Amino acid sequence: MEKAWVVDFGSQYSLLIVRRIRELGVYAELLPWNKLPSFLPPSVKGLVFSGSYASVSKGPPLPEEWIGQRPILAICYSAQWIATKGGGSVVESHAREYGPALLELTAPSPLWKEVPSPTRVWMSHSDSITSLPHGSRPIARTQDIPYAAYELPEKHIYAVQFHPEVVHTEKGLILLRNFLYEICGFRGGWRPENEIEQIIASLQASMPEGRAVGAMSGGIDSTVAAILVHKAIGSRFQGFFIDTGLLRQGEAEEVMEAYAQVGLPVRRIRAHKPFFTALRGLTDPELKRKAVGRVFIEIFEDEARHLPEVRYLVQGTIYPDVVESGSGLSATIKSHHNVGGLPERLSLKLIEPLRLFFKDEVRALGRQLGLPERFLSRHPFPGPGLAVRIVGEVTPERVARLRQADAIFMQVLEEKGWLYRSWQAFAVLLPQRSVGVAGDQRQYGETIVLRAVNSTDGMTAEPTPLPHEILSEAARRILAQVADISRVVYDLSTKPPATIEWE
């Protein structure tokens, strides 16, 4: 299978490059710069070198031995590194250039097919190229950057100092498409659904005997992973759905119904009390995540030990989980909810069928595998549940308050036809208190934040432009029906720089 390799030099956007390439019908894989193979296999027809958190003077080296072997798209840091190694110069700026810029195309290039001039692009760098490497020619500039893009034709290098992979670059997908199809010669046609038979065959080979257990969170990822394993090994799979008491309203029942509909063998374990006990007094989001994970492990471990011949643990880890957990090269944003440490404690082999897939790709797999559409269209939900949508201490009372407010928000969105026009929508409970009036009495209540975003994969997100009447109606009902809430606000933050979840 033909593929593109994206080499990660530490950019938070590296996986997003992979996602965009796949969106264009080409299979792509991410490789960290310090774990590269010594040769390029014939199936790799193109290379993309990512940006980096580091400056060129201190950052990681590019694989010079690969230069000239395949077409290369060098982004930001990589464009600057190639410039310095080729005899050009890069100057460190005291201020980071971050945000939109107008790109003016100054010379024809295969990259610019169907790209207008000027076009809006997204900058995120602190270094700037002040002179180009030998044998290159400039092909674009901005008001502040004379060499916003350049080519090294003899070495098949195309270098840009902006980020074509983010949605803020208006014609970024066209640029990437041009690189893949016009320059690298990819044929395209890759789709995640076409990989199901191969995934199942690989699972059968990796689990020839013994039983597998699944840590089921109720989400799409763990469900699709479990279905794939169940199809691969049949009755040797057993799932455990641990009801933490931190789920949305009616969610546990809905999840179990979906499991039954696709024939998944899953046992529901009601375990509210130990989770609330572990969360008592905790306010730091990382400590809350770790507390939920620890209790989950303890309960799951106890259940799994009652089964004979258990050798494998199935988890719904997906690509964004990997990068946000800091297991790549970029900075850790937050620890992930998957049950790290459990395979070692139970001496189990970890099975992660979806580790190389994105959220929308997992949905496509689930649809092909027969999951009901209502389940597939459920909004994403964090593994630690409402514990990380409550800022401050998590108590049964605060969970009940947030659960009710969240359900009201979802109900209003559904009534108004906006529930599935948002990729993800939810409520957050803040400990910030303000003065209000309930009846004729003064109330000093907490704050509910409403959040709705549009995204394809969770790597970037824009706030959903909900009509004012919807927000007003949701706020009115929450203030009228949820005790101890004095104020409702709407979150307009994008990702980046914010994350989708608050914790």
HUHU-V936422 format. One record per run of one state. SS is the DSSP state (helix for helix, strand for strand, loop for the rest). FROM is the first residue (numbers start at 1). TO is the last residue. If there is no record, write none. Layout:
# HUHU-V936422
ss/from/to
SS/FROM/TO
SS/FROM/TO
This chain:
# HUHU-V936422
ss/from/to
loop/1/2
strand/3/8
loop/9/13
helix/14/23
loop/24/27
strand/28/32
helix/33/35
loop/36/43
strand/44/49
loop/50/63
helix/64/66
strand/67/67
loop/68/69
strand/70/75
loop/76/76
helix/77/85
loop/86/88
strand/89/105
loop/106/109
helix/110/112
loop/113/118
strand/119/131
loop/132/136
strand/137/141
loop/142/148
strand/149/152
helix/153/155
loop/156/156
strand/157/160
loop/161/171
helix/172/183
loop/184/191
helix/192/206
loop/207/210
strand/211/216
loop/217/219
helix/220/236
strand/237/243
loop/244/250
helix/251/261
loop/262/265
strand/266/270
loop/271/271
helix/272/279
loop/280/284
helix/285/304
loop/305/309
strand/310/314
loop/315/318
helix/319/324
loop/325/341
helix/342/345
loop/346/348
strand/349/351
loop/352/358
helix/359/368
loop/369/372
helix/373/376
loop/377/384
helix/385/388
loop/389/389
strand/390/390
loop/391/395
helix/396/415
loop/416/418
helix/419/421
loop/422/423
strand/424/438
loop/439/440
strand/441/454
loop/455/460
strand/461/463
loop/464/467
helix/468/481
loop/482/484
strand/485/490
loop/491/494
strand/495/495
loop/496/503
